Amino acid sequence: MRVEDNAALWHAVREAQEVVPILVLSKNPSYNADTPRRRFVRRAITELDAQLRDRGTRLHIRFGDPEREIPAAAEAYGAGAVYAARIYDEPGVQRDARIQRALQQTGKELHLVKDRVMRESHEVLTAQGDPYKVFTPFKRRWLALSEEVARPFPDAGTMTAVTPVAGSVTVDKLGNPGYALHWVGDEAPGKRLARFLRTSLAFYDIRRDLPAADGTSKLSHHLALGTLSPRRVYWEAMDLQRSRGRSVRPAVEMFISELLWREFYYHILTAFPFVLKSSFREEFRAIPWRRSTLAFERWKDGMTGYPIVDAGMRQLNEEGWMHNRVRMVVASFLTKDLHVSWQWGERYFMDRLIDLDLASNNGGWQWVAGTGTDAAPWFRIFNPAMQGKKFDPEGAYVRRYVPELARVPARMIHEPWLMSQQDQEAFRCVLGRHYPKKLVEHAEARELTRKMYARPA
Ligand SMILES: Cc1cc2nc3c(=O)[nH]c(=O)nc-3n(C[C@H](O)[C@H](O)[C@H](O)COP(=O)(O)OP(=O)(O)OC[C@H]3O[C@@H](n4cnc5c(N)ncnc54)[C@H](O)[C@@H]3O)c2cc1C
């Protein structure tokens, strides 16, 4: 979804005389629903077309199933080959294999290139040639590989415009989606990256866990949709470290480490494709999760009575994004306080997140639920009130998203149940009227979790 540093486009432009940039969109009517992600995607399509027009060409859009549309378009344009970025989830991999077979039948080639990750799964293996299952050794190996991460590709340059064939339209024919094309957190990827490098990266190690601070890059949606390449983010951070020296080193190392979590989850998704359907760890596949739609609805709506959980869910619902620390807290709360399956949570995040990434979302949920790749984590049960006090000590994050708690002083904001009836009246936050009472008792829920995980069957 970008022209700059686009591996597939660069190869195509180098190897062919004419290139037709094609995007296939689903016909699904939900495509037009006004959600933060749709706004972002729609805006990205417009931006992509603008970037292509700057280079003399246009984006050609088709609607339907890529399995049909890509071979049909290749035929209609008389293309010799199709270039695309490789994807790594099994249904996608199989779909691309079918597209390849269809193209081959008419003598055309499909070139899938590495673009979504810096190193593919098969490039980072153990000494025995196996995939990694634990992050730290994976990261060590990734960093120790002698081959450097590729530098961003040069600009594709000017391209000749090709007239759209029947079945292809240009962006102006997409019509008005009926909603604004901007959303909370809207910022062009290059601009956001530059601002993060200039103002925040140096403090990343200190501020990345504080949800009220603008301490992280907020680049995840660009990396997920492909409006920005991981190569560029990696190299700009490394170059900054080289120019600014030792003082920023811990911060840059920590930031790179987070980029490597993304790489790690792609590694897992490629090597263990079953994770999209079941727990990574076999022993936890039989956990008897509660099928409580009521508890699930309260969690989704940010009405659990636990302020940091509610603030996170409301941020997700409003903005399509949530701070990483809070993602961990809400995911822990759903699985270990409400005992609802991580797969329900994963599905809800898939619907809502502007930065939806199958690999990181699945990996994040399984990691928190303790069913995933981490060594021995199931007994890590976040206490939501303690998490709030530690990472949002003034309550600024909670107040931003839960206005009912706006007047509650910092010392009680993460434990509103400590307020006396008089306090509740004074701060206009009567529990059960203005703000919900606790949906569950954390201490009791925690005991049940221990039993569920200790004897999952
Ligand atoms: C339950 C759960 C679900 C998640 N779902 C997604 C998802 O669908 N898409 C997604 O991109 N991230 C997901 N994450 C990871 C993480 O929360 C986000 O990547 C991060 O909050 C994005 O903010 P940022 O760009 O400011 O991150 P920064 O802290 O600035 O990190 C830079 C980049 O590194 C990557 N990254 C950072 N932390 C992680 C991580 N823990 N795992 C994988 N990659 C990471 C992201 O690409 C991010 O943009 C999930 C985490 C959890 C706990």
PDBQT file of the ligand as one rigid body, heavy atoms in Angstrom, charges set to zero:
ROOT
HETATM    1  C1  LIG A 501      -3.589  -8.907  22.902  1.00  0.00    +0.000 C 
HETATM    2  C2  LIG A 501      -2.660  -8.168  21.959  1.00  0.00    +0.000 A 
HETATM    3  C3  LIG A 501      -3.040  -7.981  20.632  1.00  0.00    +0.000 A 
HETATM    4  C4  LIG A 501      -2.198  -7.295  19.740  1.00  0.00    +0.000 A 
HETATM    5  N1  LIG A 501      -2.596  -7.135  18.437  1.00  0.00    +0.000 NA
HETATM    6  C5  LIG A 501      -1.779  -6.496  17.558  1.00  0.00    +0.000 A 
HETATM    7  C6  LIG A 501      -2.155  -6.332  16.196  1.00  0.00    +0.000 A 
HETATM    8  O1  LIG A 501      -3.206  -6.800  15.727  1.00  0.00    +0.000 OA
HETATM    9  N2  LIG A 501      -1.313  -5.636  15.385  1.00  0.00    +0.000 N 
HETATM   10  C7  LIG A 501      -0.117  -5.118  15.840  1.00  0.00    +0.000 A 
HETATM   11  O2  LIG A 501       0.600  -4.485  15.061  1.00  0.00    +0.000 OA
HETATM   12  N3  LIG A 501       0.270  -5.299  17.112  1.00  0.00    +0.000 NA
HETATM   13  C8  LIG A 501      -0.515  -5.959  17.987  1.00  0.00    +0.000 A 
HETATM   14  N4  LIG A 501      -0.117  -6.102  19.293  1.00  0.00    +0.000 N 
HETATM   15  C9  LIG A 501       1.237  -5.658  19.694  1.00  0.00    +0.000 C 
HETATM   16  C10 LIG A 501       1.349  -4.227  20.220  1.00  0.00    +0.000 C 
HETATM   17  O3  LIG A 501       0.366  -3.969  21.178  1.00  0.00    +0.000 OA
HETATM   18  C11 LIG A 501       1.266  -3.165  19.120  1.00  0.00    +0.000 C 
HETATM   19  O4  LIG A 501       2.116  -3.500  18.051  1.00  0.00    +0.000 OA
HETATM   20  C12 LIG A 501       1.706  -1.799  19.659  1.00  0.00    +0.000 C 
HETATM   21  O5  LIG A 501       0.883  -1.409  20.731  1.00  0.00    +0.000 OA
HETATM   22  C13 LIG A 501       1.612  -0.791  18.552  1.00  0.00    +0.000 C 
HETATM   23  O6  LIG A 501       1.920   0.482  19.014  1.00  0.00    +0.000 OA
HETATM   24  P1  LIG A 501       3.182   1.268  18.476  1.00  0.00    +0.000 P 
HETATM   25  O7  LIG A 501       3.218   1.245  16.996  1.00  0.00    +0.000 OA
HETATM   26  O8  LIG A 501       3.164   2.601  19.135  1.00  0.00    +0.000 OA
HETATM   27  O9  LIG A 501       4.336   0.341  19.042  1.00  0.00    +0.000 OA
HETATM   28  P2  LIG A 501       5.874   0.646  19.369  1.00  0.00    +0.000 P 
HETATM   29  O10 LIG A 501       6.054   0.375  20.810  1.00  0.00    +0.000 OA
HETATM   30  O11 LIG A 501       6.310   1.948  18.864  1.00  0.00    +0.000 OA
HETATM   31  O12 LIG A 501       6.627  -0.522  18.583  1.00  0.00    +0.000 OA
HETATM   32  C14 LIG A 501       7.077  -0.387  17.246  1.00  0.00    +0.000 C 
HETATM   33  C15 LIG A 501       6.495  -1.484  16.387  1.00  0.00    +0.000 C 
HETATM   34  O13 LIG A 501       6.925  -2.767  16.837  1.00  0.00    +0.000 OA
HETATM   35  C16 LIG A 501       5.878  -3.714  16.709  1.00  0.00    +0.000 C 
HETATM   36  N5  LIG A 501       5.488  -4.197  18.038  1.00  0.00    +0.000 N 
HETATM   37  C17 LIG A 501       5.582  -3.532  19.211  1.00  0.00    +0.000 A 
HETATM   38  N6  LIG A 501       5.189  -4.320  20.236  1.00  0.00    +0.000 NA
HETATM   39  C18 LIG A 501       4.843  -5.501  19.693  1.00  0.00    +0.000 A 
HETATM   40  C19 LIG A 501       4.356  -6.720  20.230  1.00  0.00    +0.000 A 
HETATM   41  N7  LIG A 501       4.172  -6.902  21.549  1.00  0.00    +0.000 N 
HETATM   42  N8  LIG A 501       4.088  -7.722  19.381  1.00  0.00    +0.000 NA
HETATM   43  C20 LIG A 501       4.282  -7.600  18.055  1.00  0.00    +0.000 A 
HETATM   44  N9  LIG A 501       4.738  -6.455  17.480  1.00  0.00    +0.000 NA
HETATM   45  C21 LIG A 501       5.023  -5.424  18.290  1.00  0.00    +0.000 A 
HETATM   46  C22 LIG A 501       4.708  -2.991  16.059  1.00  0.00    +0.000 C 
HETATM   47  O14 LIG A 501       4.759  -3.201  14.672  1.00  0.00    +0.000 OA
HETATM   48  C23 LIG A 501       4.974  -1.545  16.416  1.00  0.00    +0.000 C 
HETATM   49  O15 LIG A 501       4.410  -0.628  15.526  1.00  0.00    +0.000 OA
HETATM   50  C24 LIG A 501      -0.952  -6.795  20.197  1.00  0.00    +0.000 A 
HETATM   51  C25 LIG A 501      -0.590  -6.980  21.542  1.00  0.00    +0.000 A 
HETATM   52  C26 LIG A 501      -1.429  -7.650  22.412  1.00  0.00    +0.000 A 
HETATM   53  C27 LIG A 501      -1.014  -7.818  23.841  1.00  0.00    +0.000 C 
ENDROOT
TORSDOF 0
